[in-house]
């Protein structure tokens, strides 16, 4: 048998364990690639199919236009944003809530010889990778399906990359927070009451600036983290549309990521250590 | 397969795999200590049983030792490592098997072992080989690719035991490991646990409600209640030295006359005599030499006689009382 005793002191062990925790999540994902694809693709595909392909064909071509830009162009950043955002809930919150619940199958990963925070961080990092993968899958879809050409122009690669990475981490931390705080029997309800308002009021289907005529709503939606993801991507991908100043949206994303990261790591540790 | 050579064999003399010293745990908002100054040591290759009614503090003790509960006072050391100060390092030294199946449901049996090895720093190749070996050793090779939620209770416990040993811990914690197993699976698991002693030299701390399990499996047993150890010794010594009772049952041809009952009551060591028709039940603390006296007292009217040895259960009840716990 293999000699374990001398080789595995914590300093060497930590990166190995971290990589192994991510490898485990990757294996689970590869067990069911179809479920990842379906939950990622179905919603944006149906949306662009109905509103940007079907509508022009049934004579409602100008539906959803903003500032002279067609709906396909308006929703592309938003749909990529929500694809990134909801991976966090699907890839972290749902499994974590179940694994903390009746089966307690999180145990073996919690007992890995690394700090509890790192176990949580591994989960978030892999979720972030899934978010970026989801963005890469959804992007060509919402670009190619619309009947009227979508006009994108990458105004700033750093903004695009930073927005995508911050949004992916933010989504993972939000998932971690919900997964550690919400009991498994309530998770479906929490999903139902959060996903729909976050999406519909997340500046996915319209730019934030266009809400100026409904001022109270424009202020209210600032509490929705998805707004900053949509707006940062809008600034990077469709600069022709009105968008929030990228410095503002990226700052908000950074602040939210830090705050949620801190809170979620705390709730995770609280859950595993009494 | 070669023998495992771990830390425990090369360590200095006086090496103690598990030492608990003055452990106190009071949960926030509670008015009493869940664990109240507990001290014990478990040595290399020893199987140590922790017995106690619900709420005695067994689970809290284990929870502190496996780094999942912060102690209020006192220390727990695993192979010298303070579990509160160096939790991640301490987790290298310990393995846990719980009553509930906590295997990773998203993975196969083999993958559960493989990723466990990887969490503990083995390379892919080493983890693969080690997982194969563990499946063989625990008779799980045929279930290699099975999903773990399809395993029977006994197989799941074997898989959990294999997983807990995969990183060669110094101390293995078994928290009511056989509570939900059928008799065959229980016996099989006992065999595996006994095998650990010779093969891995691992120290075992076991909690159980089964007095039979404690009696047959453990080298030493601590009976605890209200967070304290009430008695700690080998099962045999506990039964001998404490107020455990032996019961001698006699069946006679006819109901005994009162004079005979008085005569029996007067015998040395007899604590209680119960008469029901032609049966007599004699309860005694010190049975040595009693049976011949009983036989001669009863004389030719004796039809049958049986002796019930003291059990760990009688020791347990005499120490912790009969009152039901939550």
Interface residues (C-beta under 8 A of the other chain):
Chain A: X1 X2 X3 X4 X5 X7 X8 X9 X10 X12 X13 X14 X16 X17 X19 X20 X21 X23 X24 X27 X28 X31 X95 X103 X104 X105 X107 X108 X109 X110 X111 X112 X113 X114 X115 X272 X273 X274
Chain B: X1 X2 X4 X5 X6 X7 X10 X27 X63 X66 X67 X68 X69 X70 X87 X88 X89 X91 X92 X96 X98 X100 X101 X102 X103 X104 X105 X106 X107 X111 X112 X115 X116 X118 X119 X120 X121 X122 X126 X129 X130 X133 X163 X167 X168
